[in-house]
């Protein structure tokens, strides 16, 4: 069996839908992931979840930054 990787990400409401190369789909709380993204390095995030995530691309950056840093 080959390496399985994320092929697409889409935010629907508060849910991040990640589709993988094997056809599987996982759903995550997008706000929670955005906050975790602020609390760890990109490498740690990838190691934990198996995909890169950029809250800028989904309009979550400001929301999550305020939740984490209280700004």
Backbone as JSON Lines, residues from 0, in Angstrom:
{"i":0,"aa":"X","n":[0.85,-1.18,0.0],"ca":[0.0,0.0,0.0],"c":[0.89,1.24,0.0]}
{"i":1,"aa":"X","n":[0.56,2.24,-0.83],"ca":[1.35,3.46,-0.94],"c":[1.03,4.46,0.15]}
{"i":2,"aa":"X","n":[1.76,5.54,0.11],"ca":[1.57,6.63,1.06],"c":[0.25,7.32,0.78]}
{"i":3,"aa":"X","n":[-0.55,7.54,1.81],"ca":[-1.84,8.23,1.69],"c":[-1.62,9.69,2.08]}
{"i":4,"aa":"X","n":[-2.09,10.6,1.25],"ca":[-1.89,12.02,1.51],"c":[-3.17,12.79,1.26]}
{"i":5,"aa":"X","n":[-3.27,13.96,1.9],"ca":[-4.43,14.82,1.73],"c":[-4.39,15.45,0.35]}
{"i":6,"aa":"X","n":[-5.51,15.37,-0.36],"ca":[-5.57,15.94,-1.71],"c":[-6.39,17.21,-1.78]}
{"i":7,"aa":"X","n":[-7.28,17.42,-0.81],"ca":[-8.06,18.66,-0.8],"c":[-8.56,18.96,0.6]}
{"i":8,"aa":"X","n":[-8.78,20.26,0.83],"ca":[-9.34,20.74,2.09],"c":[-10.42,21.75,1.75]}
{"i":9,"aa":"X","n":[-11.5,21.71,2.51],"ca":[-12.58,22.67,2.32],"c":[-13.24,22.92,3.66]}
{"i":10,"aa":"X","n":[-13.48,24.2,3.96],"ca":[-14.19,24.54,5.18],"c":[-15.66,24.72,4.85]}
{"i":11,"aa":"X","n":[-16.5,23.98,5.58],"ca":[-17.95,24.07,5.44],"c":[-18.48,24.42,6.82]}
{"i":12,"aa":"X","n":[-18.94,25.66,6.98],"ca":[-19.34,26.12,8.31],"c":[-18.12,26.17,9.2]}
{"i":13,"aa":"X","n":[-18.15,25.41,10.28],"ca":[-17.0,25.31,11.2],"c":[-16.22,24.03,11.0]}
{"i":14,"aa":"X","n":[-16.53,23.28,9.98],"ca":[-15.92,21.97,9.76],"c":[-14.92,22.02,8.62]}
{"i":15,"aa":"X","n":[-13.71,21.5,8.87],"ca":[-12.72,21.32,7.82],"c":[-12.88,19.9,7.29]}
{"i":16,"aa":"X","n":[-13.18,19.78,6.01],"ca":[-13.32,18.48,5.37],"c":[-12.04,18.2,4.58]}
{"i":17,"aa":"X","n":[-11.35,17.12,4.94],"ca":[-10.1,16.76,4.28],"c":[-10.33,15.46,3.52]}
{"i":18,"aa":"X","n":[-10.06,15.5,2.22],"ca":[-10.17,14.3,1.38],"c":[-8.77,13.78,1.11]}
{"i":19,"aa":"X","n":[-8.62,12.45,1.2],"ca":[-7.32,11.8,1.07],"c":[-7.21,11.03,-0.25]}
{"i":20,"aa":"X","n":[-5.98,10.73,-0.62],"ca":[-5.69,10.07,-1.89],"c":[-6.32,8.69,-2.01]}
{"i":21,"aa":"X","n":[-6.64,8.06,-0.9],"ca":[-7.28,6.74,-0.95],"c":[-8.8,6.83,-1.01]}
{"i":22,"aa":"X","n":[-9.33,8.07,-1.09],"ca":[-10.78,8.27,-1.17],"c":[-11.44,8.5,0.18]}
{"i":23,"aa":"X","n":[-10.7,8.35,1.26],"ca":[-11.29,8.56,2.58],"c":[-11.45,10.05,2.86]}
{"i":24,"aa":"X","n":[-12.34,10.35,3.8],"ca":[-12.64,11.73,4.17],"c":[-12.63,11.81,5.7]}
{"i":25,"aa":"X","n":[-12.0,12.85,6.23],"ca":[-12.03,13.1,7.67],"c":[-12.54,14.52,7.88]}
{"i":26,"aa":"X","n":[-13.24,14.72,8.99],"ca":[-13.77,16.03,9.32],"c":[-13.21,16.48,10.67]}
{"i":27,"aa":"X","n":[-12.86,17.75,10.73],"ca":[-12.27,18.35,11.92],"c":[-12.97,19.66,12.23]}
{"i":28,"aa":"X","n":[-12.93,20.07,13.49],"ca":[-13.41,21.39,13.87],"c":[-12.38,22.4,13.38]}
{"i":29,"aa":"X","n":[-12.74,23.23,12.42],"ca":[-11.8,24.15,11.78],"c":[-11.25,25.19,12.76]}
{"i":30,"aa":"X","n":[-12.07,25.66,13.68],"ca":[-11.62,26.65,14.66],"c":[-10.59,26.02,15.6]}
{"i":31,"aa":"X","n":[-10.86,24.82,16.05],"ca":[-9.91,24.13,16.94],"c":[-8.58,23.9,16.23]}
{"i":32,"aa":"X","n":[-8.63,23.45,14.97],"ca":[-7.4,23.23,14.22],"c":[-6.64,24.54,14.02]}
{"i":33,"aa":"X","n":[-7.36,25.61,13.72],"ca":[-6.72,26.91,13.55],"c":[-6.01,27.36,14.81]}
{"i":34,"aa":"X","n":[-6.64,27.14,15.95],"ca":[-6.02,27.49,17.23],"c":[-4.8,26.62,17.5]}
{"i":35,"aa":"X","n":[-4.88,25.35,17.19],"ca":[-3.73,24.46,17.37],"c":[-2.59,24.86,16.45]}
{"i":36,"aa":"X","n":[-2.92,25.32,15.25],"ca":[-1.91,25.77,14.29],"c":[-1.09,26.91,14.89]}
{"i":37,"aa":"X","n":[-1.72,27.8,15.65],"ca":[-1.02,28.9,16.3],"c":[-0.12,28.42,17.44]}
{"i":38,"aa":"X","n":[-0.45,27.29,18.02],"ca":[0.26,26.82,19.22],"c":[1.43,25.88,18.92]}
{"i":39,"aa":"X","n":[1.63,25.5,17.67],"ca":[2.7,24.56,17.35],"c":[3.34,24.9,16.02]}
{"i":40,"aa":"X","n":[4.49,24.32,15.77],"ca":[5.16,24.53,14.48],"c":[4.4,23.79,13.38]}
{"i":41,"aa":"X","n":[4.66,24.2,12.15],"ca":[4.05,23.52,11.01],"c":[4.45,22.05,10.97]}
{"i":42,"aa":"X","n":[5.71,21.76,11.31],"ca":[6.18,20.38,11.32],"c":[5.43,19.54,12.35]}
{"i":43,"aa":"X","n":[5.22,20.09,13.54],"ca":[4.47,19.37,14.58],"c":[3.03,19.14,14.15]}
{"i":44,"aa":"X","n":[2.43,20.17,13.54],"ca":[1.06,20.04,13.07],"c":[0.97,18.92,12.04]}
{"i":45,"aa":"X","n":[1.9,18.9,11.08],"ca":[1.89,17.86,10.05],"c":[2.08,16.48,10.66]}
{"i":46,"aa":"X","n":[2.99,16.38,11.62],"ca":[3.23,15.09,12.28],"c":[1.98,14.59,13.0]}
{"i":47,"aa":"X","n":[1.23,15.52,13.61],"ca":[0.04,15.14,14.36],"c":[-1.14,14.79,13.44]}
{"i":48,"aa":"X","n":[-1.36,15.59,12.4],"ca":[-2.56,15.43,11.57],"c":[-2.3,14.83,10.19]}
{"i":49,"aa":"X","n":[-1.06,14.86,9.72],"ca":[-0.75,14.26,8.43],"c":[-1.03,15.15,7.23]}
{"i":50,"aa":"X","n":[-1.28,16.43,7.46],"ca":[-1.46,17.38,6.36],"c":[-1.08,18.77,6.84]}
{"i":51,"aa":"X","n":[-0.71,19.61,5.89],"ca":[-0.44,21.02,6.2],"c":[-1.76,21.76,6.22]}
{"i":52,"aa":"X","n":[-1.8,22.81,7.02],"ca":[-3.02,23.59,7.16],"c":[-2.63,25.05,7.2]}
{"i":53,"aa":"X","n":[-3.39,25.88,6.52],"ca":[-3.15,27.31,6.51],"c":[-4.47,28.02,6.78]}
{"i":54,"aa":"X","n":[-4.66,28.52,8.01],"ca":[-5.93,29.18,8.31],"c":[-6.17,30.45,7.5]}
{"i":55,"aa":"X","n":[-5.1,31.03,6.91],"ca":[-5.29,32.19,6.03],"c":[-6.19,31.82,4.85]}
{"i":56,"aa":"X","n":[-5.97,30.65,4.3],"ca":[-6.69,30.22,3.1],"c":[-8.18,30.01,3.36]}
{"i":57,"aa":"X","n":[-8.56,29.83,4.59],"ca":[-9.95,29.53,4.92],"c":[-10.65,30.66,5.68]}
{"i":58,"aa":"X","n":[-9.97,31.81,5.81],"ca":[-10.57,32.94,6.51],"c":[-10.65,32.78,8.02]}
{"i":59,"aa":"X","n":[-9.84,31.89,8.57],"ca":[-9.89,31.59,10.0],"c":[-8.8,32.28,10.8]}
{"i":60,"aa":"X","n":[-7.84,32.86,10.13],"ca":[-6.65,33.39,10.8],"c":[-7.0,34.37,11.91]}
{"i":61,"aa":"X","n":[-7.76,35.4,11.6],"ca":[-8.09,36.43,12.6],"c":[-8.9,35.88,13.76]}
{"i":62,"aa":"X","n":[-9.85,35.02,13.46],"ca":[-10.68,34.41,14.51],"c":[-9.81,33.61,15.48]}
{"i":63,"aa":"X","n":[-8.97,32.75,14.93],"ca":[-8.14,31.88,15.77],"c":[-7.06,32.66,16.5]}
{"i":64,"aa":"X","n":[-6.47,33.65,15.85],"ca":[-5.45,34.48,16.5],"c":[-6.04,35.16,17.74]}
{"i":65,"aa":"X","n":[-7.24,35.69,17.61],"ca":[-7.88,36.36,18.75],"c":[-8.19,35.37,19.88]}
{"i":66,"aa":"X","n":[-8.61,34.17,19.53],"ca":[-8.89,33.16,20.56],"c":[-7.62,32.74,21.3]}
{"i":67,"aa":"X","n":[-6.52,32.6,20.57],"ca":[-5.28,32.13,21.17],"c":[-4.55,33.25,21.9]}
{"i":68,"aa":"X","n":[-4.46,34.42,21.27],"ca":[-3.65,35.5,21.82],"c":[-4.46,36.6,22.49]}
{"i":69,"aa":"X","n":[-5.78,36.53,22.4],"ca":[-6.63,37.51,23.06],"c":[-6.5,38.92,22.52]}
{"i":70,"aa":"X","n":[-6.14,39.04,21.27],"ca":[-5.95,40.37,20.67],"c":[-7.22,40.88,20.06]}
